[in-house]
Amino acid sequence: MSTTESDKEAATAEDLRELSPEEVMLAGADADDVHIVHRRNRFPIAGTKAEKRVERAVALTFAISGLAGLGFIVAFVALPYKWHLPGTPQNFRFYTPALGGLLAVMMIFLGVGLVLWAKWLMPEEEAVQERHDVPSSEEDKLMTEATLLVGLEDTGLPRRSLILRTLGLAGGAVATVPLVALVGGMIKKPGDQLLHTLFRPNKALFPPNGHVPLVFENFRRIGPDDLEPGGLATVFPGIREQVNGYTGVTDASSPTLLIRLRPGQKVQARKGQAGWGWPANNPEFLAFSKICTHAGCPASLYEQQTSRLLCPCHQSQFEVLSDAKPVFGPASRSLPKLPLGVEIGDDGRQYFVALSDYHEAIGPAFWERR
Ligand code: FES
């Protein structure tokens, strides 16, 4: 319907009730200075094969989105996510990529479906609007109501039950997935896995005693002769693996600071940790976790003169001669200490080993609040 200025003034609520929703919507648009320049129904005859084909294509994208959401929930609950020692199946590595991939498929197909729906099924329309500010009259309210009704009709939702159902599936998945991730994260506790590192003794991997060798990052073993007095080295647990007939160190993690004290320096050990340095009765070498107990940065700046370790992130300082007790900054927990020992290697030299795992959770304190 096309309205002139006088028509607009004459249009009363009575008149509008006589018109179809689309006519009232157009009158409303005109009254609000919105000029519909072009409007075309893409499928003037409802229910044609072409329309059904397009409808199925849109529904397919929503269905894929919904199924990916369901897949996310199943993967979140069922996939293995716990870390395993090297040499055992490493399927946990796929946990996060699988969740991320399914989430991406869910969001992408939902977005693609919405765009296709608007482009292929909803009426094509171009409108130009001039804005004005007057309070809404009864007629305006009726017109607005009609505009919303026609908008709903334009989406085709009332008569396209296939799209409605698949959109419901996709929408339900989009709404449920964040809930699963949030609530599931609280239900699925990490257990004690944060308390164990690669230093965990394992007789199968480290015969005969299960002691984990300490290695440099190039996997070379470290012995007492490798450090000068007052020196420090970053070392890792050397995990021996059998891969394709090769037996050796192929993985390294759980960074540790190995420190050699200067002559005459004495350690005031924390309770129960007196024998954890090497030699046990009068330690000259000590090993601490390199991961700061404040927020997890590497606490590796060592000041020989004051025997303090400094974390560069927020300036926490740890007193090495007091078993890495925090003496400055935001860290409130000592760096965990690694029980240190020495064994004779194949070449007859002495090499350091970890006699056990760390006895406290390494890293930020919140890991202990399980
Ligand atoms: S992470 Fe070390 S002080 Fe903050």
Residues whose N, C-alpha, C, O or C-beta is under 5 A from the ligand:
A	BS01	FES	C292 H294 A295 G296 C297 C311 C313 H314 Q315 S316
